[in-house]
């Protein structure tokens, strides 16, 4: 159901402001927040610097945590990285889109 709420991004020009290439995905991602709670999210797009996610509750900007990406088409096993929420916006009732930046 969540997948049907976010627009399908097929136009590469949408990402021209990016400094790294983004890959459009439809996989899952878990975000373990600093308080120990965990959120299951839809992974929309992925780059070397971060990811676009979609979920049914908001994420707090600047909140840090650990993301685990489950994308069998790209990775043989789940991949985990430290990340920080860069932005979050409501796109529909009970639906939020967010960007997370991977921390180095």
SULWO-V521704 format. One record per backbone hydrogen bond with DSSP energy under -0.5 kcal/mol. CO is the residue of the C=O (numbers start at 1). NH is the residue of the N-H. E is the energy in kcal/mol with one decimal. If there is no record, write none. Layout:
co = <CO;CO>
nh = <NH;NH>
e = <E;E>
This chain:
co = <1;1;2;2;3;7;8;10;11;12;13;15;23;27;28;29;30;30;31;31;32;33;37;39;39;41;41;42;42;43;44;45;46;49;50;51;52;52;53;54;55;60;63;64;65;66;67;68;69;69;70;71;71;79;81;82;83;84;85;87;89;92;95;95;96;97;98;99;99;100;101>
nh = <4;5;5;6;6;9;10;12;14;15;16;18;46;43;70;41;32;68;33;39;66;36;33;31;41;29;43;44;54;27;25;52;23;102;47;100;44;45;98;42;96;63;85;34;83;32;81;30;71;79;28;74;75;69;67;103;65;101;62;99;97;95;91;92;55;89;53;86;87;51;84>
e = <-0.6;-0.6;-1.5;-0.8;-0.6;-0.5;-0.9;-0.8;-1.9;-1.9;-1.5;-1.6;-1.9;-3.3;-2.6;-3.3;-0.6;-2.6;-0.8;-2.0;-2.5;-2.2;-2.6;-2.6;-0.5;-2.3;-0.5;-0.8;-1.8;-1.5;-4.0;-2.4;-2.7;-2.6;-2.7;-2.7;-2.5;-1.4;-2.4;-2.9;-3.0;-2.1;-2.4;-1.4;-2.9;-2.9;-2.2;-2.3;-0.6;-2.0;-1.4;-2.1;-2.8;-3.5;-2.8;-2.6;-2.3;-3.0;-3.1;-1.9;-2.9;-2.0;-2.6;-1.5;-2.7;-2.9;-2.9;-2.9;-1.3;-2.3;-2.3>
